[in-house]
Amino acid sequence: MIEELMRQRSSKVNGMKEVYRCIHQHGLITKAELLKRTKMKQTTVVRHLDALIQYGLIRIEHYEESSGGRPPALYAIEPKAAFIIGIDLSRVETTISIVDMSFAPVANYTFQMTEDHTPAYTISVIKKVIAALLKNNEMEKKDILGIGLGTVGPLDRQKGIMYPEAFVAPGWNEVPIVHEIKKAFQTDVFLENGANTAALYESVNNPEANKTILYCISGWGLRCGVLTNGTIMQSRKGDASSFGEMIIDTESNRTLSSYISYNYILEEVERKINAGEKPTHYHPEKYHKKNEKMDHLLHALRKGDPLIENVVLRSAHYFGVGIANMVNVLHPEVVVMNSDLMRIYPAYYEKVVQTAETFIFQLNKQNLHFHVAQTTENAVSIGACVLTFQSHFK
């Protein structure tokens, strides 16, 4: 019912949605404050408030103390009025989150992406997981406002098609994923780059960082999302990996991604071993798959293997140069880095920031904050929920 209401575009419903959006954005709020922020007539605001209460979207939280006369009511959203599903589909793992209307997590489920996870199989797993989460939390399809999908590009947002590369399983070249999910759940599905949905998450998780946010997800590749004044900066091809294509070494034409990816770290460590250097905790001959080798390398890094530390810190230097270039162009207030390597080895993060600050123009350093995203945040999937919510108010 709520999704059908949000789909409507009449002037009456649009006004009601604007009042709801204002309450959602500012939390507890009085009618007088709503009049100031919406610039609507008092009779119009009262009519919309009554309708929103009738639909179960808002409630009167409590009344302020009165200095005389009737005490003013404080309005708040009803968090359990509806729920939103967010999906983080990456090359490594897929996370499905359900949040309430305040974006508070209700349920999460993560599964690893393997050689068996073709598009058809992955979509079937996503459908089964969503159905199970709805059942376990006593929800029905009618309780869902919509589904957001944050993933890797390139992608066509309008057609709902993914054109990604480098998945372990075959077939990931032209996937009509929006159509498949929409067919199963009969609700609106919104497609966006995962780095962009993560930036959206950052904007609601940290309300003070509501201007320009640069969000970088690194590992086997690099994806960057940019949020400017609350709006996603969308590339024409829907490819958040394009930032990684900036040239870092003009003599070799090597890109930023080629210096910071896990592939680079593995290859550089192997090159040093072949040149005669001896690692103390790293034995790659025991493993055949890249994922297993990288896990072993990170384990050796935790133990302080000097060969691996040198390679990782060299990679961090190039990452810092790349971040500095982005900051000098985009002028963000916040730079968030989502990286397992940084969480495992804090010196990597420190080297990235130190190098970036060396090359960032002085004016861009003012009010600039860096931090590492935490794995517990599910930033991409919850950010996809935020995208879904916002899409109903455009």
Order of alpha helices (4+ residues) and beta strands (2+ residues): alpha-alpha-beta-alpha-alpha-beta-beta-beta-beta-beta-alpha-beta-beta-beta-alpha-beta-alpha-beta-beta-beta-beta-beta-alpha-alpha-alpha-alpha-beta-alpha-alpha-beta-alpha
